[in-house]
Amino acid sequence: MDTNSQRFVANHVRGLPRSGIRDFFAIVAAMPQAISLGIGEPDFVTPWHIREAAIFALEKGKTSYTDNMGLIRLRREINTYVENTFELSYHPDNQILVAVGVSEALDIALRAVLNPGDKVLYHQPCYVSYSPSIVLAHAEPIAISTSAHDQFGINPEDVEAAWQPGCKVLLLNFPTNPTGGVTERAKLERIARFAVAKDLLVISDEIYSELTFEGEHTSIATLPGMAERTIFLHGFSKAFAMTGFRIGYACGPAPLIEAMMKIHQYSMLCAPILSQEAAIEALKHGRTAVAEMKQQYHRRRDFIVRRFNQAGLSCHLPKGSFYAFPSIQSTGMDSMEFCQGLLQTESVAVVPGTAFGPGGAGFVRASFSTAYERLIEATDRIERYVDTIRKQHD
Amino acid sequence: MSSVLQLLLEGERLNTAQMAQVLGLSENDVATELERLEHDHVLLGWRPVLNPERAQENIVRAVIEVKISPERDGGFDRLATRISRFDSVESCYLMSGSYDLLVIATGCDLREVASFVSERLASVEGVLSTATHFMLRAYKEQGHLLLSPAEGSDRPAVSA
């Protein structure tokens, strides 16, 4: 291929870094025998009753487009679900948009509200797509660092300090991928007051909220003054183990949902109808399966955090998600060095924290969405690897 | 339900040391809890879940509907226990509906099961009638699907 073809690539895309996850994936993919704690999705298969609903829909010949906003039956179920789960209420006709995963919902939310040069506050370490998605919307990402000291929750003072003229959006994700961090209600209340004072729009990605292990999850959209300035993003991938269905949704004020719908209708048209039918079944009858999966994640979390700390890798207790984010600073190595060494010597894959932003330096992400036997074996090997490094240093 | 029992019910094969690791208990604690569960007859045994199509090719299994007459003292219990004692009886349940006991019986061949029904079961005093149904094929065994072997996963080894 003519390398000159590069000249056709848009400047802002050329400047985007490749996802650090993809680079690491290429290395792990060449080692099929490795135990991977690098998987960012549930190890459960979608519960059968949900799969069966999709099959039934296919049998009935449901192969058409749907309303751009999504099936009205699904939007009604979403409203019932968010009312019962988060104490949020949205009108199914014009305040709920069904999207192809939260990824699409986030992309169109950013594109719908940002003008070139607008600034977006986001906390990091964070999910790999946040900063690039902001850049792709021709806006400027402003990172707010979270730290292990605060268990990767966000501090209102840090939000206030990071704010600068031109900031239009605050992007939040609690519980957080990759840290499992959450932010307690009192801090969210102060952030909400600041958002009102500075007239910020909040985009809140709450995809891991059902997997909150301690305390109640609070959606910032429920706080005073926030409903009219929050786009609430949620989906089915994590709690219902439906990653491959690619289905999520956005809820918010009608004018914002209408703006997002314009982009969605021209670029995506609608989410796949089979996934929408499966999503209806998940919302109607999926709570038991979610509770069972959560219980298993909870046990695995307690185990892996204990093992990391025993191995001398300081690890805070992630209050949500299915990721542990231990510090590897005591080994004297950087994140990539640690991960490559672990993979080469012990065939265990964890993801370098730097894949999630510079704030991830000195940490690795280990998913505990894996069977116990493999978690035990993987943590045994990690402990051996850390011991070997220590002995080399002594 | 105890955490040890919950972990067992998840179905993953773990030894006592591994269970202790997962639960953050000492091996001794796990062993004590397992002994308690066995002692209290909560945990009755440790048999593997076998695929009858592969591991039990020479075993014939029958479901037998049994009508019995209840007794003044004890209702169905004495007769049900008596029937349950036969080695051929794998399981025995008291049912609602048109019959009383549902008995699952096994044998090496049809003849053995048939002879158990006619010579042993039907002749027990108090047994009024039996209806025997032979199992032809297993599709699911204790939560495990038999006809759709797991296919290789397309899940990437590392993802965001």
Interface residues (C-beta under 8 A of the other chain):
Chain A: S19 I21 F24 F25 V28 A29 P32 A34 S36 G38 I39 G40 E41 Y127 V128 S129 N177 Q295 Q296 R299 R300 D302 F303 R306 R307 A349 V351 A371 Y372 E373 L375 I376
Chain B: S3 Q6 L7 E10 E12 R13 L14 Q18 Q21 V22 L23 G24 R155 P156 A157 V158 S159 A160
